[in-house]
Amino acid sequence: MSSWLAEAAAVFAKDWRAELRTRFALNTLGLFAVTTLVVVSLALGPIGGSPNGPSVLSAVLWLILLFAATAGLPRLFVAEEETHTATALRLAATPSALFTGKLAYGLVLLLALEAITTPLYLAMVQLPVASPGLLVTVLAAGAVGLAAASTLVAVMVAQARARGTLFAVLLFPVLVPLLVMAVALTRQAVSGEPANVGLLPLVLYDASVIVAGLMLFPAMWNP
């Protein structure tokens, strides 16, 4: 177990060292999120008080997070393919540890994106939140599922030419259940409505995607 954790931590640290040198994902995520926030705030404005305001703005928040992730996470495995170090990585880390380390890297990126984007979004559209604790929990659970699905899909498209387009095409169907649940829970957190949709299905979705990733990743990483 200690060796497995060391391998996962080494993959996580390697990816962050590479990211801090190039800042590709950070710049892509940040630029996309800020640009989208400005456009959304100018187009929608403060509609949080209207009857459909919480529903619309909750959906838009998750669309911003989704498209920002789609822009920044397809390169999770591209660096190894471009530098021809994928074989060395296969020999250095077990598939499950590699998947966990990449997932942790993507999760930290998404949590940082949410921590910066969500307060700015709520302030720019003037949307009050009735249940901040529920909103934070939903954002965290959504980030886990989004990171797990993105990691699994990223390894599928790492060697493809049009990896960005293929990544989005494969990722969206996987994330439809997550987005439906996350938008509903976010609307409830914003408006203070009774929790018609509980957190348990979202947590179970996250667990299912992680388990599926751990099972399928070795076959895709070592064809």
Residue, then its C-alpha position, 0 to 999 in steps of 0.5 A: m500500500s505504501s508503494w502504491l501511494a508513493e507511485a500515485a503521489a509521484v505521478f501527481a507531483k510530476d504532473w504539477r511540476a510540468e504544469l507549473r513550468t508550462r501553465f497550459a491547463l491553468n491558463t486555458l481553464g482560467l482564460f475560458a472561465v473568465t471570458t465566459l463569466v464576463v459574457v454570461s454576466l453581460a448577457l443575463g445580468p442579475i436575474g436571480g430574483s426572477p422565478n426562473g432565475p435560479s434554474v437558469l443560473s444554476a445550469v449556466l454555472w455548470l456549463i461554464l465549469l464543464f466547458a472549462a474542464t473540456a478545454g483544459l483536461p484533454r491533455l492529461f496524457v498528451a505530455e507523455e505521448e508527445t515526449h515519448t515517455a509513456t513507456a517509461l511511465r508504464l514501467a514506473a507506475t502501476p495502472s491503478a496508481l497512475f489513474t489515481g495520481k492523474l485523477a488527483y491532479g485533475l481534481v485539484l485543477l477543478l477545485a481551484l477553478e470552482a473556488i475562483t469561478t463560483p464566487l465571481y459568478l455569484a457576484m457578477v450575476q448577483l445571485p444569493v445562495a440560501s444554503p452555502g454548505l450544500l452548494v460547496t458540497v455539490l461543487a466538491a462532489g461534482a468536481v470528483g465525478l468530472a475529474a474521474a470521467s475526464t481522466l478515463v476519457a483522456v487516456m482514450v483520446a491521448q493518441a488521437r489527432a483531433r483529441g479535443t473534439l473526440f474528448a468532448v464527444l466521448l465525455f458529454p454522454v458520460l457526464v449527463p447524469l452528473l450534470v442533471m443531478a448537480v444542476a438540480l442540487t445547485r438550484q436547491a442550494v441557491s433557492g433554499e428549496p426542499a432537497n428533492v434530489g439528495l446527494l446520495p445519487l451524486v456520490l454513488y455516481d462518483a463512486s461508480v465512475i471511479v470504480a469503472g476507471l480503475m477497472l478499465f484503465p489498465a486495458m486502455w493504458n496497456p493495450 
